[in-house]
Amino acid sequence: MATELLIRVHLDWSAPGHYQSQPLPCRVCGLPTTSRDSSDRACDKQCAEDEIARELYGHGQALITDERVATPAGPPADRGEAW
């Protein structure tokens, strides 16, 4: 059985604080943008969403157990775990 991990991030940047009149280089892609992240750094909304999705994807992949790796058998006491 294959495991698929799909992550979609949608940020709500409708607040006026996320936009400035002067374009600055995006901290991720370097292209000029008038968008600002929550730390007031220049960042395209799509770049911020992609950055968060990549971080969540990496964390999620670490939590997925490879099905080819055998799970230890036996009662929880044998594995030192509590159920």
mmCIF file of the N, C-alpha and C atoms, coordinates in Angstrom:
data_MODEL
# 
_entry.id   MODEL 
# 
loop_
_atom_site.group_PDB 
_atom_site.id 
_atom_site.type_symbol 
_atom_site.label_atom_id 
_atom_site.label_alt_id 
_atom_site.label_comp_id 
_atom_site.label_asym_id 
_atom_site.label_entity_id 
_atom_site.label_seq_id 
_atom_site.pdbx_PDB_ins_code 
_atom_site.Cartn_x 
_atom_site.Cartn_y 
_atom_site.Cartn_z 
_atom_site.occupancy 
_atom_site.B_iso_or_equiv 
_atom_site.pdbx_formal_charge 
_atom_site.auth_seq_id 
_atom_site.auth_comp_id 
_atom_site.auth_asym_id 
_atom_site.auth_atom_id 
_atom_site.pdbx_PDB_model_num 
ATOM 1   N N  . MET A 1 1  ? 0.843  -1.172 0.000  1.00 0.00 ? 1  MET A N  1 
ATOM 2   C CA . MET A 1 1  ? 0.000  0.000  0.000  1.00 0.00 ? 1  MET A CA 1 
ATOM 3   C C  . MET A 1 1  ? 0.889  1.237  0.000  1.00 0.00 ? 1  MET A C  1 
ATOM 4   N N  . ALA A 1 2  ? 0.642  2.130  -0.907 1.00 0.00 ? 2  ALA A N  1 
ATOM 5   C CA . ALA A 1 2  ? 1.429  3.358  -1.004 1.00 0.00 ? 2  ALA A CA 1 
ATOM 6   C C  . ALA A 1 2  ? 0.800  4.440  -0.130 1.00 0.00 ? 2  ALA A C  1 
ATOM 7   N N  . THR A 1 3  ? 1.631  5.285  0.409  1.00 0.00 ? 3  THR A N  1 
ATOM 8   C CA . THR A 1 3  ? 1.158  6.397  1.223  1.00 0.00 ? 3  THR A CA 1 
ATOM 9   C C  . THR A 1 3  ? 1.378  7.686  0.458  1.00 0.00 ? 3  THR A C  1 
ATOM 10  N N  . GLU A 1 4  ? 0.335  8.494  0.407  1.00 0.00 ? 4  GLU A N  1 
ATOM 11  C CA . GLU A 1 4  ? 0.424  9.775  -0.279 1.00 0.00 ? 4  GLU A CA 1 
ATOM 12  C C  . GLU A 1 4  ? 0.174  10.880 0.735  1.00 0.00 ? 4  GLU A C  1 
ATOM 13  N N  . LEU A 1 5  ? 0.990  11.883 0.691  1.00 0.00 ? 5  LEU A N  1 
ATOM 14  C CA . LEU A 1 5  ? 0.856  13.009 1.605  1.00 0.00 ? 5  LEU A CA 1 
ATOM 15  C C  . LEU A 1 5  ? 0.636  14.259 0.769  1.00 0.00 ? 5  LEU A C  1 
ATOM 16  N N  . LEU A 1 6  ? -0.541 14.858 0.911  1.00 0.00 ? 6  LEU A N  1 
ATOM 17  C CA . LEU A 1 6  ? -0.904 16.048 0.161  1.00 0.00 ? 6  LEU A CA 1 
ATOM 18  C C  . LEU A 1 6  ? -1.124 17.182 1.145  1.00 0.00 ? 6  LEU A C  1 
ATOM 19  N N  . ILE A 1 7  ? -0.417 18.278 0.933  1.00 0.00 ? 7  ILE A N  1 
ATOM 20  C CA . ILE A 1 7  ? -0.533 19.419 1.836  1.00 0.00 ? 7  ILE A CA 1 
ATOM 21  C C  . ILE A 1 7  ? -0.873 20.656 1.022  1.00 0.00 ? 7  ILE A C  1 
ATOM 22  N N  . ARG A 1 8  ? -1.923 21.326 1.437  1.00 0.00 ? 8  ARG A N  1 
ATOM 23  C CA . ARG A 1 8  ? -2.308 22.597 0.812  1.00 0.00 ? 8  ARG A CA 1 
ATOM 24  C C  . ARG A 1 8  ? -2.374 23.642 1.913  1.00 0.00 ? 8  ARG A C  1 
ATOM 25  N N  . VAL A 1 9  ? -1.694 24.735 1.687  1.00 0.00 ? 9  VAL A N  1 
ATOM 26  C CA . VAL A 1 9  ? -1.676 25.827 2.666  1.00 0.00 ? 9  VAL A CA 1 
ATOM 27  C C  . VAL A 1 9  ? -2.297 27.050 2.014  1.00 0.00 ? 9  VAL A C  1 
ATOM 28  N N  . HIS A 1 10 ? -3.237 27.655 2.706  1.00 0.00 ? 10 HIS A N  1 
ATOM 29  C CA . HIS A 1 10 ? -3.842 28.900 2.230  1.00 0.00 ? 10 HIS A CA 1 
ATOM 30  C C  . HIS A 1 10 ? -3.786 29.905 3.378  1.00 0.00 ? 10 HIS A C  1 
ATOM 31  N N  . LEU A 1 11 ? -2.980 30.931 3.200  1.00 0.00 ? 11 LEU A N  1 
ATOM 32  C CA . LEU A 1 11 ? -2.858 31.972 4.215  1.00 0.00 ? 11 LEU A CA 1 
ATOM 33  C C  . LEU A 1 11 ? -3.866 33.084 3.965  1.00 0.00 ? 11 LEU A C  1 
ATOM 34  N N  . ASP A 1 12 ? -4.423 33.626 5.027  1.00 0.00 ? 12 ASP A N  1 
ATOM 35  C CA . ASP A 1 12 ? -5.333 34.758 4.917  1.00 0.00 ? 12 ASP A CA 1 
ATOM 36  C C  . ASP A 1 12 ? -4.528 36.031 5.126  1.00 0.00 ? 12 ASP A C  1 
ATOM 37  N N  . TRP A 1 13 ? -4.182 36.669 4.041  1.00 0.00 ? 13 TRP A N  1 
ATOM 38  C CA . TRP A 1 13 ? -3.427 37.915 4.094  1.00 0.00 ? 13 TRP A CA 1 
ATOM 39  C C  . TRP A 1 13 ? -4.324 39.089 3.711  1.00 0.00 ? 13 TRP A C  1 
ATOM 40  N N  . SER A 1 14 ? -5.566 39.069 4.164  1.00 0.00 ? 14 SER A N  1 
ATOM 41  C CA . SER A 1 14 ? -6.494 40.140 3.821  1.00 0.00 ? 14 SER A CA 1 
ATOM 42  C C  . SER A 1 14 ? -6.273 41.392 4.662  1.00 0.00 ? 14 SER A C  1 
ATOM 43  N N  . ALA A 1 15 ? -5.551 41.281 5.759  1.00 0.00 ? 15 ALA A N  1 
ATOM 44  C CA . ALA A 1 15 ? -5.285 42.446 6.609  1.00 0.00 ? 15 ALA A CA 1 
ATOM 45  C C  . ALA A 1 15 ? -4.350 43.419 5.893  1.00 0.00 ? 15 ALA A C  1 
ATOM 46  N N  . PRO A 1 16 ? -4.584 44.717 6.064  1.00 0.00 ? 16 PRO A N  1 
ATOM 47  C CA . PRO A 1 16 ? -3.755 45.711 5.370  1.00 0.00 ? 16 PRO A CA 1 
ATOM 48  C C  . PRO A 1 16 ? -2.272 45.647 5.742  1.00 0.00 ? 16 PRO A C  1 
ATOM 49  N N  . GLY A 1 17 ? -1.933 45.113 6.897  1.00 0.00 ? 17 GLY A N  1 
ATOM 50  C CA . GLY A 1 17 ? -0.541 45.013 7.312  1.00 0.00 ? 17 GLY A CA 1 
ATOM 51  C C  . GLY A 1 17 ? 0.300  44.101 6.442  1.00 0.00 ? 17 GLY A C  1 
ATOM 52  N N  . HIS A 1 18 ? -0.357 43.275 5.628  1.00 0.00 ? 18 HIS A N  1 
ATOM 53  C CA . HIS A 1 18 ? 0.382  42.361 4.748  1.00 0.00 ? 18 HIS A CA 1 
ATOM 54  C C  . HIS A 1 18 ? 0.784  43.015 3.432  1.00 0.00 ? 18 HIS A C  1 
ATOM 55  N N  . TYR A 1 19 ? 0.473  44.286 3.273  1.00 0.00 ? 19 TYR A N  1 
ATOM 56  C CA . TYR A 1 19 ? 0.785  44.967 2.020  1.00 0.00 ? 19 TYR A CA 1 
ATOM 57  C C  . TYR A 1 19 ? 1.390  46.339 2.292  1.00 0.00 ? 19 TYR A C  1 
ATOM 58  N N  . GLN A 1 20 ? 2.390  46.673 1.516  1.00 0.00 ? 20 GLN A N  1 
ATOM 59  C CA . GLN A 1 20 ? 3.046  47.976 1.590  1.00 0.00 ? 20 GLN A CA 1 
ATOM 60  C C  . GLN A 1 20 ? 3.075  48.569 0.183  1.00 0.00 ? 20 GLN A C  1 
ATOM 61  N N  . SER A 1 21 ? 3.274  49.868 0.091  1.00 0.00 ? 21 SER A N  1 
ATOM 62  C CA . SER A 1 21 ? 3.279  50.507 -1.229 1.00 0.00 ? 21 SER A CA 1 
ATOM 63  C C  . SER A 1 21 ? 4.607  50.322 -1.969 1.00 0.00 ? 21 SER A C  1 
ATOM 64  N N  . GLN A 1 22 ? 5.680  50.169 -1.223 1.00 0.00 ? 22 GLN A N  1 
ATOM 65  C CA . GLN A 1 22 ? 7.004  50.053 -1.855 1.00 0.00 ? 22 GLN A CA 1 
ATOM 66  C C  . GLN A 1 22 ? 7.382  48.585 -2.048 1.00 0.00 ? 22 GLN A C  1 
ATOM 67  N N  . PRO A 1 23 ? 7.618  48.163 -3.295 1.00 0.00 ? 23 PRO A N  1 
ATOM 68  C CA . PRO A 1 23 ? 8.054  46.777 -3.521 1.00 0.00 ? 23 PRO A CA 1 
ATOM 69  C C  . PRO A 1 23 ? 9.485  46.552 -3.028 1.00 0.00 ? 23 PRO A C  1 
ATOM 70  N N  . LEU A 1 24 ? 9.687  45.401 -2.430 1.00 0.00 ? 24 LEU A N  1 
ATOM 71  C CA . LEU A 1 24 ? 11.017 44.956 -1.991 1.00 0.00 ? 24 LEU A CA 1 
ATOM 72  C C  . LEU A 1 24 ? 11.218 43.532 -2.492 1.00 0.00 ? 24 LEU A C  1 
ATOM 73  N N  . PRO A 1 25 ? 12.470 43.066 -2.570 1.00 0.00 ? 25 PRO A N  1 
ATOM 74  C CA . PRO A 1 25 ? 12.708 41.680 -3.010 1.00 0.00 ? 25 PRO A CA 1 
ATOM 75  C C  . PRO A 1 25 ? 12.120 40.674 -2.017 1.00 0.00 ? 25 PRO A C  1 
ATOM 76  N N  . CYS A 1 26 ? 11.395 39.689 -2.549 1.00 0.00 ? 26 CYS A N  1 
ATOM 77  C CA . CYS A 1 26 ? 10.830 38.622 -1.715 1.00 0.00 ? 26 CYS A CA 1 
ATOM 78  C C  . CYS A 1 26 ? 11.982 37.864 -1.056 1.00 0.00 ? 26 CYS A C  1 
ATOM 79  N N  . ARG A 1 27 ? 11.827 37.541 0.210  1.00 0.00 ? 27 ARG A N  1 
ATOM 80  C CA . ARG A 1 27 ? 12.885 36.842 0.950  1.00 0.00 ? 27 ARG A CA 1 
ATOM 81  C C  . ARG A 1 27 ? 13.078 35.407 0.466  1.00 0.00 ? 27 ARG A C  1 
ATOM 82  N N  . VAL A 1 28 ? 12.111 34.874 -0.303 1.00 0.00 ? 28 VAL A N  1 
ATOM 83  C CA . VAL A 1 28 ? 12.217 33.503 -0.799 1.00 0.00 ? 28 VAL A CA 1 
ATOM 84  C C  . VAL A 1 28 ? 12.700 33.467 -2.252 1.00 0.00 ? 28 VAL A C  1 
ATOM 85  N N  . CYS A 1 29 ? 11.979 34.165 -3.145 1.00 0.00 ? 29 CYS A N  1 
ATOM 86  C CA . CYS A 1 29 ? 12.297 34.070 -4.576 1.00 0.00 ? 29 CYS A CA 1 
ATOM 87  C C  . CYS A 1 29 ? 13.105 35.252 -5.107 1.00 0.00 ? 29 CYS A C  1 
ATOM 88  N N  . GLY A 1 30 ? 13.145 36.358 -4.363 1.00 0.00 ? 30 GLY A N  1 
ATOM 89  C CA . GLY A 1 30 ? 13.941 37.510 -4.769 1.00 0.00 ? 30 GLY A CA 1 
ATOM 90  C C  . GLY A 1 30 ? 13.246 38.472 -5.727 1.00 0.00 ? 30 GLY A C  1 
ATOM 91  N N  . LEU A 1 31 ? 12.054 38.134 -6.193 1.00 0.00 ? 31 LEU A N  1 
ATOM 92  C CA . LEU A 1 31 ? 11.321 39.026 -7.084 1.00 0.00 ? 31 LEU A CA 1 
ATOM 93  C C  . LEU A 1 31 ? 10.663 40.157 -6.287 1.00 0.00 ? 31 LEU A C  1 
ATOM 94  N N  . PRO A 1 32 ? 10.476 41.330 -6.895 1.00 0.00 ? 32 PRO A N  1 
ATOM 95  C CA . PRO A 1 32 ? 9.854  42.449 -6.181 1.00 0.00 ? 32 PRO A CA 1 
ATOM 96  C C  . PRO A 1 32 ? 8.418  42.119 -5.754 1.00 0.00 ? 32 PRO A C  1 
ATOM 97  N N  . THR A 1 33 ? 8.074  42.478 -4.533 1.00 0.00 ? 33 THR A N  1 
ATOM 98  C CA . THR A 1 33 ? 6.722  42.251 -4.018 1.00 0.00 ? 33 THR A CA 1 
ATOM 99  C C  . THR A 1 33 ? 6.334  43.347 -3.039 1.00 0.00 ? 33 THR A C  1 
ATOM 100 N N  . THR A 1 34 ? 5.055  43.645 -3.006 1.00 0.00 ? 34 THR A N  1 
ATOM 101 C CA . THR A 1 34 ? 4.534  44.591 -2.016 1.00 0.00 ? 34 THR A CA 1 
ATOM 102 C C  . THR A 1 34 ? 3.949  43.841 -0.817 1.00 0.00 ? 34 THR A C  1 
ATOM 103 N N  . SER A 1 35 ? 3.975  42.508 -0.858 1.00 0.00 ? 35 SER A N  1 
ATOM 104 C CA . SER A 1 35 ? 3.448  41.679 0.234  1.00 0.00 ? 35 SER A CA 1 
ATOM 105 C C  . SER A 1 35 ? 4.467  41.574 1.360  1.00 0.00 ? 35 SER A C  1 
ATOM 106 N N  . ARG A 1 36 ? 3.950  41.451 2.580  1.00 0.00 ? 36 ARG A N  1 
ATOM 107 C CA . ARG A 1 36 ? 4.793  41.292 3.767  1.00 0.00 ? 36 ARG A CA 1 
ATOM 108 C C  . ARG A 1 36 ? 4.274  40.129 4.601  1.00 0.00 ? 36 ARG A C  1 
ATOM 109 N N  . ASP A 1 37 ? 5.202  39.363 5.190  1.00 0.00 ? 37 ASP A N  1 
ATOM 110 C CA . ASP A 1 37 ? 4.792  38.259 6.056  1.00 0.00 ? 37 ASP A CA 1 
ATOM 111 C C  . ASP A 1 37 ? 4.468  38.790 7.449  1.00 0.00 ? 37 ASP A C  1 
ATOM 112 N N  . SER A 1 38 ? 4.183  37.905 8.378  1.00 0.00 ? 38 SER A N  1 
ATOM 113 C CA . SER A 1 38 ? 3.794  38.327 9.732  1.00 0.00 ? 38 SER A CA 1 
ATOM 114 C C  . SER A 1 38 ? 4.934  38.999 10.490 1.00 0.00 ? 38 SER A C  1 
ATOM 115 N N  . SER A 1 39 ? 6.157  38.838 10.002 1.00 0.00 ? 39 SER A N  1 
ATOM 116 C CA . SER A 1 39 ? 7.318  39.506 10.613 1.00 0.00 ? 39 SER A CA 1 
ATOM 117 C C  . SER A 1 39 ? 7.680  40.783 9.869  1.00 0.00 ? 39 SER A C  1 
ATOM 118 N N  . ASP A 1 40 ? 6.793  41.213 8.965  1.00 0.00 ? 40 ASP A N  1 
ATOM 119 C CA . ASP A 1 40 ? 6.959  42.431 8.161  1.00 0.00 ? 40 ASP A CA 1 
ATOM 120 C C  . ASP A 1 40 ? 8.140  42.338 7.195  1.00 0.00 ? 40 ASP A C  1 
ATOM 121 N N  . ARG A 1 41 ? 8.518  41.123 6.820  1.00 0.00 ? 41 ARG A N  1 
ATOM 122 C CA . ARG A 1 41 ? 9.558  40.930 5.807  1.00 0.00 ? 41 ARG A CA 1 
ATOM 123 C C  . ARG A 1 41 ? 8.888  40.750 4.452  1.00 0.00 ? 41 ARG A C  1 
ATOM 124 N N  . ALA A 1 42 ? 9.508  41.268 3.398  1.00 0.00 ? 42 ALA A N  1 
ATOM 125 C CA . ALA A 1 42 ? 8.957  41.142 2.057  1.00 0.00 ? 42 ALA A CA 1 
ATOM 126 C C  . ALA A 1 42 ? 8.882  39.665 1.670  1.00 0.00 ? 42 ALA A C  1 
ATOM 127 N N  . CYS A 1 43 ? 7.680  39.224 1.283  1.00 0.00 ? 43 CYS A N  1 
ATOM 128 C CA . CYS A 1 43 ? 7.483  37.823 0.925  1.00 0.00 ? 43 CYS A CA 1 
ATOM 129 C C  . CYS A 1 43 ? 6.190  37.704 0.131  1.00 0.00 ? 43 CYS A C  1 
ATOM 130 N N  . ASP A 1 44 ? 6.267  37.068 -1.046 1.00 0.00 ? 44 ASP A N  1 
ATOM 131 C CA . ASP A 1 44 ? 5.058  36.780 -1.806 1.00 0.00 ? 44 ASP A CA 1 
ATOM 132 C C  . ASP A 1 44 ? 4.193  35.807 -1.014 1.00 0.00 ? 44 ASP A C  1 
ATOM 133 N N  . LYS A 1 45 ? 2.889  35.966 -1.098 1.00 0.00 ? 45 LYS A N  1 
ATOM 134 C CA . LYS A 1 45 ? 1.971  35.071 -0.395 1.00 0.00 ? 45 LYS A CA 1 
ATOM 135 C C  . LYS A 1 45 ? 2.183  33.625 -0.851 1.00 0.00 ? 45 LYS A C  1 
ATOM 136 N N  . GLN A 1 46 ? 2.315  33.417 -2.156 1.00 0.00 ? 46 GLN A N  1 
ATOM 137 C CA . GLN A 1 46 ? 2.520  32.065 -2.679 1.00 0.00 ? 46 GLN A CA 1 
ATOM 138 C C  . GLN A 1 46 ? 3.832  31.466 -2.174 1.00 0.00 ? 46 GLN A C  1 
ATOM 139 N N  . CYS A 1 47 ? 4.875  32.275 -2.081 1.00 0.00 ? 47 CYS A N  1 
ATOM 140 C CA . CYS A 1 47 ? 6.162  31.790 -1.565 1.00 0.00 ? 47 CYS A CA 1 
ATOM 141 C C  . CYS A 1 47 ? 6.019  31.380 -0.097 1.00 0.00 ? 47 CYS A C  1 
ATOM 142 N N  . ALA A 1 48 ? 5.290  32.174 0.696  1.00 0.00 ? 48 ALA A N  1 
ATOM 143 C CA . ALA A 1 48 ? 5.085  31.844 2.105  1.00 0.00 ? 48 ALA A CA 1 
ATOM 144 C C  . ALA A 1 48 ? 4.280  30.554 2.241  1.00 0.00 ? 48 ALA A C  1 
ATOM 145 N N  . GLU A 1 49 ? 3.230  30.397 1.424  1.00 0.00 ? 49 GLU A N  1 
ATOM 146 C CA . GLU A 1 49 ? 2.421  29.181 1.468  1.00 0.00 ? 49 GLU A CA 1 
ATOM 147 C C  . GLU A 1 49 ? 3.247  27.962 1.068  1.00 0.00 ? 49 GLU A C  1 
ATOM 148 N N  . ASP A 1 50 ? 4.048  28.089 0.023  1.00 0.00 ? 50 ASP A N  1 
ATOM 149 C CA . ASP A 1 50 ? 4.907  26.984 -0.407 1.00 0.00 ? 50 ASP A CA 1 
ATOM 150 C C  . ASP A 1 50 ? 5.938  26.621 0.659  1.00 0.00 ? 50 ASP A C  1 
ATOM 151 N N  . GLU A 1 51 ? 6.501  27.627 1.295  1.00 0.00 ? 51 GLU A N  1 
ATOM 152 C CA . GLU A 1 51 ? 7.505  27.403 2.338  1.00 0.00 ? 51 GLU A CA 1 
ATOM 153 C C  . GLU A 1 51 ? 6.900  26.621 3.508  1.00 0.00 ? 51 GLU A C  1 
ATOM 154 N N  . ILE A 1 52 ? 5.705  27.009 3.936  1.00 0.00 ? 52 ILE A N  1 
ATOM 155 C CA . ILE A 1 52 ? 5.028  26.315 5.036  1.00 0.00 ? 52 ILE A CA 1 
ATOM 156 C C  . ILE A 1 52 ? 4.666  24.897 4.620  1.00 0.00 ? 52 ILE A C  1 
ATOM 157 N N  . ALA A 1 53 ? 4.169  24.740 3.382  1.00 0.00 ? 53 ALA A N  1 
ATOM 158 C CA . ALA A 1 53 ? 3.806  23.403 2.892  1.00 0.00 ? 53 ALA A CA 1 
ATOM 159 C C  . ALA A 1 53 ? 5.024  22.477 2.856  1.00 0.00 ? 53 ALA A C  1 
ATOM 160 N N  . ARG A 1 54 ? 6.160  22.991 2.406  1.00 0.00 ? 54 ARG A N  1 
ATOM 161 C CA . ARG A 1 54 ? 7.384  22.171 2.378  1.00 0.00 ? 54 ARG A CA 1 
ATOM 162 C C  . ARG A 1 54 ? 7.799  21.762 3.788  1.00 0.00 ? 54 ARG A C  1 
ATOM 163 N N  . GLU A 1 55 ? 7.684  22.677 4.740  1.00 0.00 ? 55 GLU A N  1 
ATOM 164 C CA . GLU A 1 55 ? 8.043  22.359 6.122  1.00 0.00 ? 55 GLU A CA 1 
ATOM 165 C C  . GLU A 1 55 ? 7.107  21.295 6.695  1.00 0.00 ? 55 GLU A C  1 
ATOM 166 N N  . LEU A 1 56 ? 5.802  21.447 6.448  1.00 0.00 ? 56 LEU A N  1 
ATOM 167 C CA . LEU A 1 56 ? 4.832  20.463 6.925  1.00 0.00 ? 56 LEU A CA 1 
ATOM 168 C C  . LEU A 1 56 ? 5.026  19.115 6.240  1.00 0.00 ? 56 LEU A C  1 
ATOM 169 N N  . TYR A 1 57 ? 5.344  19.137 4.951  1.00 0.00 ? 57 TYR A N  1 
ATOM 170 C CA . TYR A 1 57 ? 5.578  17.902 4.206  1.00 0.00 ? 57 TYR A CA 1 
ATOM 171 C C  . TYR A 1 57 ? 6.759  17.141 4.802  1.00 0.00 ? 57 TYR A C  1 
ATOM 172 N N  . GLY A 1 58 ? 7.843  17.849 5.069  1.00 0.00 ? 58 GLY A N  1 
ATOM 173 C CA . GLY A 1 58 ? 9.018  17.205 5.663  1.00 0.00 ? 58 GLY A CA 1 
ATOM 174 C C  . GLY A 1 58 ? 8.706  16.599 7.014  1.00 0.00 ? 58 GLY A C  1 
ATOM 175 N N  . HIS A 1 59 ? 7.933  17.321 7.824  1.00 0.00 ? 59 HIS A N  1 
ATOM 176 C CA . HIS A 1 59 ? 7.551  16.807 9.144  1.00 0.00 ? 59 HIS A CA 1 
ATOM 177 C C  . HIS A 1 59 ? 6.630  15.596 8.983  1.00 0.00 ? 59 HIS A C  1 
ATOM 178 N N  . GLY A 1 60 ? 5.682  15.692 8.046  1.00 0.00 ? 60 GLY A N  1 
ATOM 179 C CA . GLY A 1 60 ? 4.756  14.582 7.818  1.00 0.00 ? 60 GLY A CA 1 
ATOM 180 C C  . GLY A 1 60 ? 5.462  13.338 7.323  1.00 0.00 ? 60 GLY A C  1 
ATOM 181 N N  . GLN A 1 61 ? 6.415  13.511 6.424  1.00 0.00 ? 61 GLN A N  1 
ATOM 182 C CA . GLN A 1 61 ? 7.169  12.365 5.905  1.00 0.00 ? 61 GLN A CA 1 
ATOM 183 C C  . GLN A 1 61 ? 7.922  11.666 7.033  1.00 0.00 ? 61 GLN A C  1 
ATOM 184 N N  . ALA A 1 62 ? 8.418  12.436 7.970  1.00 0.00 ? 62 ALA A N  1 
ATOM 185 C CA . ALA A 1 62 ? 9.150  11.841 9.090  1.00 0.00 ? 62 ALA A CA 1 
ATOM 186 C C  . ALA A 1 62 ? 8.228  11.012 9.977  1.00 0.00 ? 62 ALA A C  1 
ATOM 187 N N  . LEU A 1 63 ? 6.927  11.337 9.978  1.00 0.00 ? 63 LEU A N  1 
ATOM 188 C CA . LEU A 1 63 ? 5.974  10.610 10.817 1.00 0.00 ? 63 LEU A CA 1 
ATOM 189 C C  . LEU A 1 63 ? 5.403  9.365  10.149 1.00 0.00 ? 63 LEU A C  1 
ATOM 190 N N  . ILE A 1 64 ? 5.557  9.271  8.845  1.00 0.00 ? 64 ILE A N  1 
ATOM 191 C CA . ILE A 1 64 ? 5.027  8.116  8.124  1.00 0.00 ? 64 ILE A CA 1 
ATOM 192 C C  . ILE A 1 64 ? 6.030  6.969  8.222  1.00 0.00 ? 64 ILE A C  1 
ATOM 193 N N  . THR A 1 65 ? 5.577  5.839  8.700  1.00 0.00 ? 65 THR A N  1 
ATOM 194 C CA . THR A 1 65 ? 6.445  4.671  8.839  1.00 0.00 ? 65 THR A CA 1 
ATOM 195 C C  . THR A 1 65 ? 6.520  3.942  7.514  1.00 0.00 ? 65 THR A C  1 
ATOM 196 N N  . ASP A 1 66 ? 7.714  3.618  7.101  1.00 0.00 ? 66 ASP A N  1 
ATOM 197 C CA . ASP A 1 66 ? 7.908  2.874  5.867  1.00 0.00 ? 66 ASP A CA 1 
ATOM 198 C C  . ASP A 1 66 ? 7.324  1.475  6.064  1.00 0.00 ? 66 ASP A C  1 
ATOM 199 N N  . GLU A 1 67 ? 6.385  1.103  5.191  1.00 0.00 ? 67 GLU A N  1 
ATOM 200 C CA . GLU A 1 67 ? 5.719  -0.188 5.346  1.00 0.00 ? 67 GLU A CA 1 
ATOM 201 C C  . GLU A 1 67 ? 6.648  -1.382 5.145  1.00 0.00 ? 67 GLU A C  1 
ATOM 202 N N  . ARG A 1 68 ? 7.835  -1.156 4.596  1.00 0.00 ? 68 ARG A N  1 
ATOM 203 C CA . ARG A 1 68 ? 8.782  -2.261 4.405  1.00 0.00 ? 68 ARG A CA 1 
ATOM 204 C C  . ARG A 1 68 ? 9.524  -2.592 5.694  1.00 0.00 ? 68 ARG A C  1 
ATOM 205 N N  . VAL A 1 69 ? 9.448  -1.702 6.686  1.00 0.00 ? 69 VAL A N  1 
ATOM 206 C CA . VAL A 1 69 ? 10.131 -1.940 7.953  1.00 0.00 ? 69 VAL A CA 1 
ATOM 207 C C  . VAL A 1 69 ? 9.185  -2.699 8.867  1.00 0.00 ? 69 VAL A C  1 
ATOM 208 N N  . ALA A 1 70 ? 9.623  -3.837 9.344  1.00 0.00 ? 70 ALA A N  1 
ATOM 209 C CA . ALA A 1 70 ? 8.778  -4.664 10.207 1.00 0.00 ? 70 ALA A CA 1 
ATOM 210 C C  . ALA A 1 70 ? 8.529  -3.973 11.540 1.00 0.00 ? 70 ALA A C  1 
ATOM 211 N N  . THR A 1 71 ? 7.301  -4.094 12.025 1.00 0.00 ? 71 THR A N  1 
ATOM 212 C CA . THR A 1 71 ? 6.936  -3.555 13.330 1.00 0.00 ? 71 THR A CA 1 
ATOM 213 C C  . THR A 1 71 ? 7.243  -4.616 14.377 1.00 0.00 ? 71 THR A C  1 
ATOM 214 N N  . PRO A 1 72 ? 7.894  -4.261 15.481 1.00 0.00 ? 72 PRO A N  1 
ATOM 215 C CA . PRO A 1 72 ? 8.208  -5.250 16.511 1.00 0.00 ? 72 PRO A CA 1 
ATOM 216 C C  . PRO A 1 72 ? 6.929  -5.891 17.058 1.00 0.00 ? 72 PRO A C  1 
ATOM 217 N N  . ALA A 1 73 ? 6.952  -7.194 17.249 1.00 0.00 ? 73 ALA A N  1 
ATOM 218 C CA . ALA A 1 73 ? 5.792  -7.911 17.772 1.00 0.00 ? 73 ALA A CA 1 
ATOM 219 C C  . ALA A 1 73 ? 5.926  -8.095 19.270 1.00 0.00 ? 73 ALA A C  1 
ATOM 220 N N  . GLY A 1 74 ? 4.840  -8.475 19.890 1.00 0.00 ? 74 GLY A N  1 
ATOM 221 C CA . GLY A 1 74 ? 4.872  -8.756 21.311 1.00 0.00 ? 74 GLY A CA 1 
ATOM 222 C C  . GLY A 1 74 ? 4.064  -7.741 22.091 1.00 0.00 ? 74 GLY A C  1 
ATOM 223 N N  . PRO A 1 75 ? 3.802  -8.056 23.347 1.00 0.00 ? 75 PRO A N  1 
ATOM 224 C CA . PRO A 1 75 ? 3.022  -7.142 24.179 1.00 0.00 ? 75 PRO A CA 1 
ATOM 225 C C  . PRO A 1 75 ? 3.785  -5.847 24.433 1.00 0.00 ? 75 PRO A C  1 
ATOM 226 N N  . PRO A 1 76 ? 3.102  -4.775 24.806 1.00 0.00 ? 76 PRO A N  1 
ATOM 227 C CA . PRO A 1 76 ? 3.753  -3.485 25.030 1.00 0.00 ? 76 PRO A CA 1 
ATOM 228 C C  . PRO A 1 76 ? 4.902  -3.538 26.018 1.00 0.00 ? 76 PRO A C  1 
ATOM 229 N N  . ALA A 1 77 ? 4.800  -4.389 27.036 1.00 0.00 ? 77 ALA A N  1 
ATOM 230 C CA . ALA A 1 77 ? 5.869  -4.481 28.034 1.00 0.00 ? 77 ALA A CA 1 
ATOM 231 C C  . ALA A 1 77 ? 7.166  -4.925 27.397 1.00 0.00 ? 77 ALA A C  1 
ATOM 232 N N  . ASP A 1 78 ? 7.093  -5.782 26.349 1.00 0.00 ? 78 ASP A N  1 
ATOM 233 C CA . ASP A 1 78 ? 8.291  -6.269 25.678 1.00 0.00 ? 78 ASP A CA 1 
ATOM 234 C C  . ASP A 1 78 ? 8.992  -5.150 24.916 1.00 0.00 ? 78 ASP A C  1 
ATOM 235 N N  . ARG A 1 79 ? 8.238  -4.122 24.500 1.00 0.00 ? 79 ARG A N  1 
ATOM 236 C CA . ARG A 1 79 ? 8.811  -3.031 23.725 1.00 0.00 ? 79 ARG A CA 1 
ATOM 237 C C  . ARG A 1 79 ? 9.070  -1.795 24.573 1.00 0.00 ? 79 ARG A C  1 
ATOM 238 N N  . GLY A 1 80 ? 8.729  -1.881 25.845 1.00 0.00 ? 80 GLY A N  1 
ATOM 239 C CA . GLY A 1 80 ? 8.946  -0.733 26.718 1.00 0.00 ? 80 GLY A CA 1 
ATOM 240 C C  . GLY A 1 80 ? 7.961  0.402  26.478 1.00 0.00 ? 80 GLY A C  1 
ATOM 241 N N  . GLU A 1 81 ? 6.788  0.069  25.912 1.00 0.00 ? 81 GLU A N  1 
ATOM 242 C CA . GLU A 1 81 ? 5.788  1.095  25.610 1.00 0.00 ? 81 GLU A CA 1 
ATOM 243 C C  . GLU A 1 81 ? 4.536  0.839  26.435 1.00 0.00 ? 81 GLU A C  1 
ATOM 244 N N  . ALA A 1 82 ? 3.792  1.867  26.673 1.00 0.00 ? 82 ALA A N  1 
ATOM 245 C CA . ALA A 1 82 ? 2.507  1.744  27.326 1.00 0.00 ? 82 ALA A CA 1 
ATOM 246 C C  . ALA A 1 82 ? 1.430  2.029  26.281 1.00 0.00 ? 82 ALA A C  1 
ATOM 247 N N  . TRP A 1 83 ? 0.336  1.285  26.349 1.00 0.00 ? 83 TRP A N  1 
ATOM 248 C CA . TRP A 1 83 ? -0.753 1.496  25.381 1.00 0.00 ? 83 TRP A CA 1 
ATOM 249 C C  . TRP A 1 83 ? -1.738 2.419  25.935 1.00 0.00 ? 83 TRP A C  1 
# 
